[in-house]
Each structure stands twice: as structure tokens, then as C-alpha cells.
């Protein structure tokens, strides 16, 4: 959660007026926003991978519980 908060502090002001900005300033801002978008995508991917791992672990636990709760099979 700290990484997301840190990134939020790096966001540019949404109400900033860029009409008087030089080409160099606009390009610098664009590069900074692009880098931030890349960081956000990596954080998102990490979060989604953790969710998938947790889902898999929960399913394994459910399967174990189901296996334990079934009556033992009798050999024929």
C-alpha cells in the first residue's frame, strides 16, 4: 500500500494549465507521467499475481477440506 501512496504523491496536478509550457517542459512532463504509468502497471501486475496465488491457495484448502469430510471409501 505504501508504494501506491508514494505514487499518488508523484502525480502531477490534474488542473495544471500547460498552455504556456515550452516543448521541453511538455516532453519532460510526458516522460514523467509515462514512467509513473509503468510503475503503476508493474504494481498492478504484482497485485494481480498475489490475488491469483491467494485464490489458488484457497482452492487447495477447500479441496483438502472436501477430501477430509468425505467418508472413507470401502474397497470392493
PyMOL Python script that loads the backbone (N, CA, C, O; Angstrom):
from pymol import cmd

cmd.read_pdbstr("""\
ATOM      1  N   UNK A   1       0.823  -1.193   0.000  1.00  0.00           N
ATOM      2  CA  UNK A   1       0.000   0.000   0.000  1.00  0.00           C
ATOM      3  C   UNK A   1       0.865   1.255   0.000  1.00  0.00           C
ATOM      4  O   UNK A   1       0.474   2.292  -0.535  1.00  0.00           O
ATOM      5  N   UNK A   2       2.038   1.148   0.603  1.00  0.00           N
ATOM      6  CA  UNK A   2       2.935   2.293   0.656  1.00  0.00           C
ATOM      7  C   UNK A   2       3.404   2.726  -0.722  1.00  0.00           C
ATOM      8  O   UNK A   2       3.582   3.918  -0.973  1.00  0.00           O
ATOM      9  N   UNK A   3       3.607   1.754  -1.626  1.00  0.00           N
ATOM     10  CA  UNK A   3       4.050   2.095  -2.978  1.00  0.00           C
ATOM     11  C   UNK A   3       2.980   2.898  -3.712  1.00  0.00           C
ATOM     12  O   UNK A   3       3.296   3.844  -4.434  1.00  0.00           O
ATOM     13  N   UNK A   4       1.726   2.524  -3.530  1.00  0.00           N
ATOM     14  CA  UNK A   4       0.629   3.252  -4.181  1.00  0.00           C
ATOM     15  C   UNK A   4       0.522   4.669  -3.622  1.00  0.00           C
ATOM     16  O   UNK A   4       0.299   5.623  -4.367  1.00  0.00           O
ATOM     17  N   UNK A   5       0.679   4.795  -2.322  1.00  0.00           N
ATOM     18  CA  UNK A   5       0.628   6.136  -1.717  1.00  0.00           C
ATOM     19  C   UNK A   5       1.779   6.995  -2.221  1.00  0.00           C
ATOM     20  O   UNK A   5       1.607   8.183  -2.492  1.00  0.00           O
ATOM     21  N   UNK A   6       2.941   6.391  -2.344  1.00  0.00           N
ATOM     22  CA  UNK A   6       4.099   7.116  -2.837  1.00  0.00           C
ATOM     23  C   UNK A   6       3.863   7.597  -4.262  1.00  0.00           C
ATOM     24  O   UNK A   6       4.200   8.728  -4.614  1.00  0.00           O
ATOM     25  N   UNK A   7       3.279   6.720  -5.079  1.00  0.00           N
ATOM     26  CA  UNK A   7       3.000   7.103  -6.458  1.00  0.00           C
ATOM     27  C   UNK A   7       1.953   8.209  -6.529  1.00  0.00           C
ATOM     28  O   UNK A   7       2.030   9.083  -7.393  1.00  0.00           O
ATOM     29  N   UNK A   8       0.994   8.175  -5.641  1.00  0.00           N
ATOM     30  CA  UNK A   8      -0.043   9.215  -5.641  1.00  0.00           C
ATOM     31  C   UNK A   8       0.576  10.583  -5.419  1.00  0.00           C
ATOM     32  O   UNK A   8       0.122  11.582  -5.978  1.00  0.00           O
ATOM     33  N   UNK A   9       1.620  10.621  -4.595  1.00  0.00           N
ATOM     34  CA  UNK A   9       2.306  11.892  -4.359  1.00  0.00           C
ATOM     35  C   UNK A   9       3.080  12.371  -5.568  1.00  0.00           C
ATOM     36  O   UNK A   9       3.403  13.555  -5.664  1.00  0.00           O
ATOM     37  N   UNK A  10       3.387  11.468  -6.499  1.00  0.00           N
ATOM     38  CA  UNK A  10       4.137  11.824  -7.702  1.00  0.00           C
ATOM     39  C   UNK A  10       3.247  12.282  -8.850  1.00  0.00           C
ATOM     40  O   UNK A  10       3.742  12.769  -9.866  1.00  0.00           O
ATOM     41  N   UNK A  11       1.935  12.128  -8.691  1.00  0.00           N
ATOM     42  CA  UNK A  11       1.021  12.525  -9.765  1.00  0.00           C
ATOM     43  C   UNK A  11       1.067  14.031  -9.982  1.00  0.00           C
ATOM     44  O   UNK A  11       1.119  14.797  -9.019  1.00  0.00           O
ATOM     45  N   UNK A  12       1.050  14.454 -11.223  1.00  0.00           N
ATOM     46  CA  UNK A  12       1.006  15.906 -11.481  1.00  0.00           C
ATOM     47  C   UNK A  12      -0.376  16.461 -11.157  1.00  0.00           C
ATOM     48  O   UNK A  12      -1.357  15.719 -11.101  1.00  0.00           O
ATOM     49  N   UNK A  13      -0.440  17.736 -10.952  1.00  0.00           N
ATOM     50  CA  UNK A  13      -1.704  18.413 -10.672  1.00  0.00           C
ATOM     51  C   UNK A  13      -2.627  18.271 -11.879  1.00  0.00           C
ATOM     52  O   UNK A  13      -2.275  18.685 -12.983  1.00  0.00           O
ATOM     53  N   UNK A  14      -3.792  17.692 -11.674  1.00  0.00           N
ATOM     54  CA  UNK A  14      -4.738  17.466 -12.774  1.00  0.00           C
ATOM     55  C   UNK A  14      -5.267  18.772 -13.357  1.00  0.00           C
ATOM     56  O   UNK A  14      -5.737  18.791 -14.495  1.00  0.00           O
ATOM     57  N   UNK A  15      -5.198  19.851 -12.607  1.00  0.00           N
ATOM     58  CA  UNK A  15      -5.736  21.128 -13.076  1.00  0.00           C
ATOM     59  C   UNK A  15      -4.656  22.058 -13.625  1.00  0.00           C
ATOM     60  O   UNK A  15      -4.930  23.225 -13.905  1.00  0.00           O
ATOM     61  N   UNK A  16      -3.450  21.557 -13.780  1.00  0.00           N
ATOM     62  CA  UNK A  16      -2.359  22.397 -14.265  1.00  0.00           C
ATOM     63  C   UNK A  16      -2.629  22.824 -15.704  1.00  0.00           C
ATOM     64  O   UNK A  16      -3.084  22.032 -16.529  1.00  0.00           O
ATOM     65  N   UNK A  17      -2.346  24.067 -15.979  1.00  0.00           N
ATOM     66  CA  UNK A  17      -2.516  24.617 -17.324  1.00  0.00           C
ATOM     67  C   UNK A  17      -1.175  24.533 -18.047  1.00  0.00           C
ATOM     68  O   UNK A  17      -0.212  25.200 -17.669  1.00  0.00           O
ATOM     69  N   UNK A  18      -1.125  23.717 -19.077  1.00  0.00           N
ATOM     70  CA  UNK A  18       0.113  23.512 -19.818  1.00  0.00           C
ATOM     71  C   UNK A  18       0.205  24.411 -21.049  1.00  0.00           C
ATOM     72  O   UNK A  18       1.136  24.272 -21.842  1.00  0.00           O
ATOM     73  N   UNK A  19      -0.735  25.320 -21.217  1.00  0.00           N
ATOM     74  CA  UNK A  19      -0.766  26.124 -22.436  1.00  0.00           C
ATOM     75  C   UNK A  19       0.477  27.011 -22.593  1.00  0.00           C
ATOM     76  O   UNK A  19       0.861  27.334 -23.717  1.00  0.00           O
ATOM     77  N   UNK A  20       1.095  27.399 -21.505  1.00  0.00           N
ATOM     78  CA  UNK A  20       2.279  28.244 -21.598  1.00  0.00           C
ATOM     79  C   UNK A  20       3.584  27.485 -21.476  1.00  0.00           C
ATOM     80  O   UNK A  20       4.657  28.086 -21.439  1.00  0.00           O
ATOM     81  N   UNK A  21       3.496  26.162 -21.413  1.00  0.00           N
ATOM     82  CA  UNK A  21       4.693  25.346 -21.227  1.00  0.00           C
ATOM     83  C   UNK A  21       5.502  25.262 -22.517  1.00  0.00           C
ATOM     84  O   UNK A  21       4.953  25.273 -23.619  1.00  0.00           O
ATOM     85  N   UNK A  22       6.805  25.179 -22.351  1.00  0.00           N
ATOM     86  CA  UNK A  22       7.680  25.012 -23.506  1.00  0.00           C
ATOM     87  C   UNK A  22       7.616  23.558 -23.977  1.00  0.00           C
ATOM     88  O   UNK A  22       7.110  22.675 -23.284  1.00  0.00           O
ATOM     89  N   UNK A  23       8.142  23.350 -25.168  1.00  0.00           N
ATOM     90  CA  UNK A  23       8.191  21.988 -25.703  1.00  0.00           C
ATOM     91  C   UNK A  23       8.976  21.086 -24.751  1.00  0.00           C
ATOM     92  O   UNK A  23       8.570  19.951 -24.497  1.00  0.00           O
ATOM     93  N   UNK A  24      10.070  21.572 -24.237  1.00  0.00           N
ATOM     94  CA  UNK A  24      10.906  20.787 -23.322  1.00  0.00           C
ATOM     95  C   UNK A  24      10.140  20.453 -22.040  1.00  0.00           C
ATOM     96  O   UNK A  24      10.223  19.326 -21.553  1.00  0.00           O
ATOM     97  N   UNK A  25       9.402  21.408 -21.491  1.00  0.00           N
ATOM     98  CA  UNK A  25       8.612  21.161 -20.275  1.00  0.00           C
ATOM     99  C   UNK A  25       7.515  20.121 -20.536  1.00  0.00           C
ATOM    100  O   UNK A  25       7.275  19.236 -19.714  1.00  0.00           O
ATOM    101  N   UNK A  26       6.857  20.242 -21.688  1.00  0.00           N
ATOM    102  CA  UNK A  26       5.812  19.272 -22.028  1.00  0.00           C
ATOM    103  C   UNK A  26       6.397  17.869 -22.189  1.00  0.00           C
ATOM    104  O   UNK A  26       5.822  16.886 -21.720  1.00  0.00           O
ATOM    105  N   UNK A  27       7.539  17.793 -22.855  1.00  0.00           N
ATOM    106  CA  UNK A  27       8.170  16.497 -23.052  1.00  0.00           C
ATOM    107  C   UNK A  27       8.616  15.902 -21.718  1.00  0.00           C
ATOM    108  O   UNK A  27       8.457  14.701 -21.495  1.00  0.00           O
ATOM    109  N   UNK A  28       9.167  16.719 -20.839  1.00  0.00           N
ATOM    110  CA  UNK A  28       9.576  16.238 -19.522  1.00  0.00           C
ATOM    111  C   UNK A  28       8.386  15.734 -18.721  1.00  0.00           C
ATOM    112  O   UNK A  28       8.470  14.704 -18.052  1.00  0.00           O
ATOM    113  N   UNK A  29       7.288  16.454 -18.789  1.00  0.00           N
ATOM    114  CA  UNK A  29       6.076  16.031 -18.081  1.00  0.00           C
ATOM    115  C   UNK A  29       5.550  14.726 -18.646  1.00  0.00           C
ATOM    116  O   UNK A  29       5.128  13.846 -17.895  1.00  0.00           O
ATOM    117  N   UNK A  30       5.573  14.597 -19.953  1.00  0.00           N
ATOM    118  CA  UNK A  30       5.100  13.379 -20.593  1.00  0.00           C
ATOM    119  C   UNK A  30       5.966  12.185 -20.206  1.00  0.00           C
ATOM    120  O   UNK A  30       5.444  11.103 -19.936  1.00  0.00           O
ATOM    121  N   UNK A  31       7.275  12.370 -20.176  1.00  0.00           N
ATOM    122  CA  UNK A  31       8.186  11.292 -19.788  1.00  0.00           C
ATOM    123  C   UNK A  31       7.929  10.887 -18.335  1.00  0.00           C
ATOM    124  O   UNK A  31       7.926   9.700 -18.011  1.00  0.00           O
ATOM    125  N   UNK A  32       7.716  11.870 -17.467  1.00  0.00           N
ATOM    126  CA  UNK A  32       7.461  11.577 -16.053  1.00  0.00           C
ATOM    127  C   UNK A  32       6.153  10.802 -15.877  1.00  0.00           C
ATOM    128  O   UNK A  32       6.091   9.855 -15.094  1.00  0.00           O
ATOM    129  N   UNK A  33       5.121  11.203 -16.599  1.00  0.00           N
ATOM    130  CA  UNK A  33       3.831  10.523 -16.499  1.00  0.00           C
ATOM    131  C   UNK A  33       3.941   9.109 -17.079  1.00  0.00           C
ATOM    132  O   UNK A  33       3.357   8.167 -16.542  1.00  0.00           O
ATOM    133  N   UNK A  34       4.679   8.967 -18.159  1.00  0.00           N
ATOM    134  CA  UNK A  34       4.874   7.640 -18.746  1.00  0.00           C
ATOM    135  C   UNK A  34       5.604   6.712 -17.772  1.00  0.00           C
ATOM    136  O   UNK A  34       5.245   5.542 -17.640  1.00  0.00           O
ATOM    137  N   UNK A  35       6.615   7.228 -17.099  1.00  0.00           N
ATOM    138  CA  UNK A  35       7.345   6.431 -16.105  1.00  0.00           C
ATOM    139  C   UNK A  35       6.423   6.042 -14.955  1.00  0.00           C
ATOM    140  O   UNK A  35       6.464   4.908 -14.478  1.00  0.00           O
ATOM    141  N   UNK A  36       5.604   6.967 -14.518  1.00  0.00           N
ATOM    142  CA  UNK A  36       4.659   6.690 -13.441  1.00  0.00           C
ATOM    143  C   UNK A  36       3.642   5.630 -13.874  1.00  0.00           C
ATOM    144  O   UNK A  36       3.277   4.757 -13.087  1.00  0.00           O
ATOM    145  N   UNK A  37       3.192   5.710 -15.116  1.00  0.00           N
ATOM    146  CA  UNK A  37       2.256   4.700 -15.633  1.00  0.00           C
ATOM    147  C   UNK A  37       2.911   3.321 -15.648  1.00  0.00           C
ATOM    148  O   UNK A  37       2.257   2.321 -15.353  1.00  0.00           O
ATOM    149  N   UNK A  38       4.184   3.264 -15.987  1.00  0.00           N
ATOM    150  CA  UNK A  38       4.904   1.993 -15.961  1.00  0.00           C
ATOM    151  C   UNK A  38       5.011   1.432 -14.566  1.00  0.00           C
ATOM    152  O   UNK A  38       4.824   0.232 -14.361  1.00  0.00           O
ATOM    153  N   UNK A  39       5.310   2.288 -13.595  1.00  0.00           N
ATOM    154  CA  UNK A  39       5.369   1.852 -12.192  1.00  0.00           C
ATOM    155  C   UNK A  39       4.007   1.344 -11.739  1.00  0.00           C
ATOM    156  O   UNK A  39       3.914   0.330 -11.048  1.00  0.00           O
ATOM    157  N   UNK A  40       2.954   2.051 -12.129  1.00  0.00           N
ATOM    158  CA  UNK A  40       1.597   1.646 -11.746  1.00  0.00           C
ATOM    159  C   UNK A  40       1.245   0.296 -12.360  1.00  0.00           C
ATOM    160  O   UNK A  40       0.629  -0.538 -11.697  1.00  0.00           O
ATOM    161  N   UNK A  41       1.624   0.067 -13.610  1.00  0.00           N
ATOM    162  CA  UNK A  41       1.333  -1.206 -14.271  1.00  0.00           C
ATOM    163  C   UNK A  41       2.068  -2.351 -13.578  1.00  0.00           C
ATOM    164  O   UNK A  41       1.503  -3.429 -13.389  1.00  0.00           O
ATOM    165  N   UNK A  42       3.321  -2.122 -13.202  1.00  0.00           N
ATOM    166  CA  UNK A  42       4.067  -3.175 -12.501  1.00  0.00           C
ATOM    167  C   UNK A  42       3.452  -3.470 -11.140  1.00  0.00           C
ATOM    168  O   UNK A  42       3.372  -4.629 -10.734  1.00  0.00           O
ATOM    169  N   UNK A  43       3.019  -2.440 -10.438  1.00  0.00           N
ATOM    170  CA  UNK A  43       2.374  -2.631  -9.143  1.00  0.00           C
ATOM    171  C   UNK A  43       1.056  -3.388  -9.310  1.00  0.00           C
ATOM    172  O   UNK A  43       0.743  -4.279  -8.520  1.00  0.00           O
ATOM    173  N   UNK A  44       0.284  -3.030 -10.343  1.00  0.00           N
ATOM    174  CA  UNK A  44      -0.970  -3.725 -10.635  1.00  0.00           C
ATOM    175  C   UNK A  44      -0.715  -5.201 -10.923  1.00  0.00           C
ATOM    176  O   UNK A  44      -1.413  -6.073 -10.406  1.00  0.00           O
ATOM    177  N   UNK A  45       0.292  -5.472 -11.755  1.00  0.00           N
ATOM    178  CA  UNK A  45       0.601  -6.855 -12.109  1.00  0.00           C
ATOM    179  C   UNK A  45       1.025  -7.659 -10.882  1.00  0.00           C
ATOM    180  O   UNK A  45       0.655  -8.825 -10.737  1.00  0.00           O
ATOM    181  N   UNK A  46       1.793  -7.037 -10.012  1.00  0.00           N
ATOM    182  CA  UNK A  46       2.214  -7.710  -8.777  1.00  0.00           C
ATOM    183  C   UNK A  46       0.995  -8.021  -7.906  1.00  0.00           C
ATOM    184  O   UNK A  46       0.883  -9.112  -7.348  1.00  0.00           O
ATOM    185  N   UNK A  47       0.089  -7.057  -7.797  1.00  0.00           N
ATOM    186  CA  UNK A  47      -1.127  -7.227  -7.005  1.00  0.00           C
ATOM    187  C   UNK A  47      -1.989  -8.352  -7.578  1.00  0.00           C
ATOM    188  O   UNK A  47      -2.490  -9.195  -6.834  1.00  0.00           O
ATOM    189  N   UNK A  48      -2.160  -8.363  -8.906  1.00  0.00           N
ATOM    190  CA  UNK A  48      -2.975  -9.404  -9.531  1.00  0.00           C
ATOM    191  C   UNK A  48      -2.347 -10.781  -9.365  1.00  0.00           C
ATOM    192  O   UNK A  48      -3.063 -11.764  -9.178  1.00  0.00           O
ATOM    193  N   UNK A  49      -1.024 -10.868  -9.430  1.00  0.00           N
ATOM    194  CA  UNK A  49      -0.342 -12.148  -9.226  1.00  0.00           C
ATOM    195  C   UNK A  49      -0.560 -12.648  -7.808  1.00  0.00           C
ATOM    196  O   UNK A  49      -0.768 -13.843  -7.597  1.00  0.00           O
ATOM    197  N   UNK A  50      -0.514 -11.751  -6.836  1.00  0.00           N
ATOM    198  CA  UNK A  50      -0.768 -12.140  -5.451  1.00  0.00           C
ATOM    199  C   UNK A  50      -2.196 -12.616  -5.264  1.00  0.00           C
ATOM    200  O   UNK A  50      -2.439 -13.593  -4.555  1.00  0.00           O
ATOM    201  N   UNK A  51      -3.145 -11.935  -5.895  1.00  0.00           N
ATOM    202  CA  UNK A  51      -4.546 -12.367  -5.812  1.00  0.00           C
ATOM    203  C   UNK A  51      -4.719 -13.752  -6.411  1.00  0.00           C
ATOM    204  O   UNK A  51      -5.422 -14.588  -5.844  1.00  0.00           O
ATOM    205  N   UNK A  52      -4.086 -14.006  -7.550  1.00  0.00           N
ATOM    206  CA  UNK A  52      -4.187 -15.321  -8.182  1.00  0.00           C
ATOM    207  C   UNK A  52      -3.574 -16.400  -7.294  1.00  0.00           C
ATOM    208  O   UNK A  52      -4.130 -17.491  -7.171  1.00  0.00           O
ATOM    209  N   UNK A  53      -2.443 -16.105  -6.681  1.00  0.00           N
ATOM    210  CA  UNK A  53      -1.805 -17.076  -5.783  1.00  0.00           C
ATOM    211  C   UNK A  53      -2.695 -17.354  -4.577  1.00  0.00           C
ATOM    212  O   UNK A  53      -2.813 -18.499  -4.141  1.00  0.00           O
ATOM    213  N   UNK A  54      -3.319 -16.314  -4.041  1.00  0.00           N
ATOM    214  CA  UNK A  54      -4.220 -16.493  -2.898  1.00  0.00           C
ATOM    215  C   UNK A  54      -5.442 -17.317  -3.299  1.00  0.00           C
ATOM    216  O   UNK A  54      -5.891 -18.172  -2.536  1.00  0.00           O
ATOM    217  N   UNK A  55      -5.979 -17.066  -4.488  1.00  0.00           N
ATOM    218  CA  UNK A  55      -7.123 -17.848  -4.968  1.00  0.00           C
ATOM    219  C   UNK A  55      -6.753 -19.319  -5.085  1.00  0.00           C
ATOM    220  O   UNK A  55      -7.521 -20.192  -4.682  1.00  0.00           O
ATOM    221  N   UNK A  56      -5.574 -19.591  -5.638  1.00  0.00           N
ATOM    222  CA  UNK A  56      -5.130 -20.977  -5.785  1.00  0.00           C
ATOM    223  C   UNK A  56      -4.967 -21.639  -4.421  1.00  0.00           C
ATOM    224  O   UNK A  56      -5.365 -22.789  -4.233  1.00  0.00           O
ATOM    225  N   UNK A  57      -4.390 -20.922  -3.484  1.00  0.00           N
ATOM    226  CA  UNK A  57      -4.192 -21.480  -2.138  1.00  0.00           C
ATOM    227  C   UNK A  57      -5.534 -21.763  -1.469  1.00  0.00           C
ATOM    228  O   UNK A  57      -5.696 -22.794  -0.816  1.00  0.00           O
ATOM    229  N   UNK A  58      -6.498 -20.854  -1.626  1.00  0.00           N
ATOM    230  CA  UNK A  58      -7.829 -21.079  -1.046  1.00  0.00           C
ATOM    231  C   UNK A  58      -8.496 -22.303  -1.667  1.00  0.00           C
ATOM    232  O   UNK A  58      -9.135 -23.086  -0.963  1.00  0.00           O
ATOM    233  N   UNK A  59      -8.351 -22.471  -2.979  1.00  0.00           N
ATOM    234  CA  UNK A  59      -8.945 -23.638  -3.642  1.00  0.00           C
ATOM    235  C   UNK A  59      -8.301 -24.924  -3.145  1.00  0.00           C
ATOM    236  O   UNK A  59      -8.992 -25.926  -2.967  1.00  0.00           O
ATOM    237  N   UNK A  60      -6.987 -24.917  -2.917  1.00  0.00           N
ATOM    238  CA  UNK A  60      -6.313 -26.098  -2.384  1.00  0.00           C
ATOM    239  C   UNK A  60      -6.808 -26.418  -0.974  1.00  0.00           C
ATOM    240  O   UNK A  60      -6.982 -27.585  -0.623  1.00  0.00           O
ATOM    241  N   UNK A  61      -7.031 -25.396  -0.180  1.00  0.00           N
ATOM    242  CA  UNK A  61      -7.556 -25.605   1.179  1.00  0.00           C
ATOM    243  C   UNK A  61      -8.955 -26.193   1.107  1.00  0.00           C
ATOM    244  O   UNK A  61      -9.280 -27.119   1.850  1.00  0.00           O
ATOM    245  N   UNK A  62      -9.791 -25.657   0.209  1.00  0.00           N
ATOM    246  CA  UNK A  62     -11.159 -26.191   0.056  1.00  0.00           C
ATOM    247  C   UNK A  62     -11.122 -27.650  -0.379  1.00  0.00           C
ATOM    248  O   UNK A  62     -11.898 -28.466   0.118  1.00  0.00           O
ATOM    249  N   UNK A  63     -10.230 -27.979  -1.297  1.00  0.00           N
ATOM    250  CA  UNK A  63     -10.118 -29.366  -1.769  1.00  0.00           C
ATOM    251  C   UNK A  63      -9.697 -30.279  -0.618  1.00  0.00           C
ATOM    252  O   UNK A  63     -10.216 -31.388  -0.492  1.00  0.00           O
ATOM    253  N   UNK A  64      -8.766 -29.829   0.219  1.00  0.00           N
ATOM    254  CA  UNK A  64      -8.348 -30.619   1.378  1.00  0.00           C
ATOM    255  C   UNK A  64      -9.512 -30.841   2.339  1.00  0.00           C
ATOM    256  O   UNK A  64      -9.697 -31.946   2.851  1.00  0.00           O
ATOM    257  N   UNK A  65     -10.289 -29.798   2.581  1.00  0.00           N
ATOM    258  CA  UNK A  65     -11.424 -29.903   3.495  1.00  0.00           C
ATOM    259  C   UNK A  65     -12.458 -30.866   2.928  1.00  0.00           C
ATOM    260  O   UNK A  65     -13.003 -31.694   3.658  1.00  0.00           O
ATOM    261  N   UNK A  66     -12.731 -30.760   1.623  1.00  0.00           N
ATOM    262  CA  UNK A  66     -13.691 -31.684   0.996  1.00  0.00           C
ATOM    263  C   UNK A  66     -13.200 -33.123   1.098  1.00  0.00           C
ATOM    264  O   UNK A  66     -13.980 -34.027   1.396  1.00  0.00           O
ATOM    265  N   UNK A  67     -11.924 -33.337   0.854  1.00  0.00           N
ATOM    266  CA  UNK A  67     -11.372 -34.698   0.913  1.00  0.00           C
ATOM    267  C   UNK A  67     -11.465 -35.266   2.322  1.00  0.00           C
ATOM    268  O   UNK A  67     -11.741 -36.453   2.495  1.00  0.00           O
ATOM    269  N   UNK A  68     -11.240 -34.436   3.323  1.00  0.00           N
ATOM    270  CA  UNK A  68     -11.303 -34.909   4.712  1.00  0.00           C
ATOM    271  C   UNK A  68     -12.728 -35.152   5.173  1.00  0.00           C
ATOM    272  O   UNK A  68     -12.967 -35.992   6.040  1.00  0.00           O
ATOM    273  N   UNK A  69     -13.673 -34.423   4.602  1.00  0.00           N
ATOM    274  CA  UNK A  69     -15.058 -34.541   5.080  1.00  0.00           C
ATOM    275  C   UNK A  69     -15.816 -35.681   4.405  1.00  0.00           C
ATOM    276  O   UNK A  69     -16.922 -36.015   4.831  1.00  0.00           O
ATOM    277  N   UNK A  70     -15.253 -36.274   3.377  1.00  0.00           N
ATOM    278  CA  UNK A  70     -15.925 -37.392   2.728  1.00  0.00           C
ATOM    279  C   UNK A  70     -15.651 -38.661   3.520  1.00  0.00           C
ATOM    280  O   UNK A  70     -14.561 -38.856   4.056  1.00  0.00           O
ATOM    281  N   UNK A  71     -16.670 -39.524   3.582  1.00  0.00           N
ATOM    282  CA  UNK A  71     -16.464 -40.783   4.301  1.00  0.00           C
ATOM    283  C   UNK A  71     -15.414 -41.629   3.594  1.00  0.00           C
ATOM    284  O   UNK A  71     -15.276 -41.562   2.372  1.00  0.00           O
ATOM    285  N   UNK A  72     -14.678 -42.420   4.358  1.00  0.00           N
ATOM    286  CA  UNK A  72     -13.658 -43.256   3.721  1.00  0.00           C
ATOM    287  C   UNK A  72     -14.293 -44.240   2.758  1.00  0.00           C
ATOM    288  O   UNK A  72     -15.366 -44.781   3.027  1.00  0.00           O
ATOM    289  N   UNK A  73     -13.636 -44.468   1.647  1.00  0.00           N
ATOM    290  CA  UNK A  73     -14.197 -45.414   0.669  1.00  0.00           C
ATOM    291  C   UNK A  73     -13.849 -46.833   1.090  1.00  0.00           C
ATOM    292  O   UNK A  73     -12.779 -47.107   1.633  1.00  0.00           O
ATOM    293  N   UNK A  74     -14.777 -47.704   0.823  1.00  0.00           N
ATOM    294  CA  UNK A  74     -14.568 -49.119   1.160  1.00  0.00           C
ATOM    295  C   UNK A  74     -14.096 -49.852  -0.076  1.00  0.00           C
ATOM    296  O   UNK A  74     -14.679 -49.709  -1.150  1.00  0.00           O
ATOM    297  N   UNK A  75     -13.075 -50.611   0.066  1.00  0.00           N
ATOM    298  CA  UNK A  75     -12.560 -51.394  -1.054  1.00  0.00           C
ATOM    299  C   UNK A  75     -13.512 -52.505  -1.413  1.00  0.00           C
ATOM    300  O   UNK A  75     -14.080 -53.140  -0.525  1.00  0.00           O
ATOM    301  N   UNK A  76     -13.704 -52.757  -2.691  1.00  0.00           N
ATOM    302  CA  UNK A  76     -14.607 -53.830  -3.114  1.00  0.00           C
ATOM    303  C   UNK A  76     -13.862 -55.015  -3.607  1.00  0.00           C
ATOM    304  O   UNK A  76     -14.473 -56.008  -4.002  1.00  0.00           O
TER     305      UNK A  76
END
""", "prot")
cmd.dss("prot")
cmd.show_as("cartoon", "prot")
cmd.util.cbc("prot")
cmd.orient("prot")
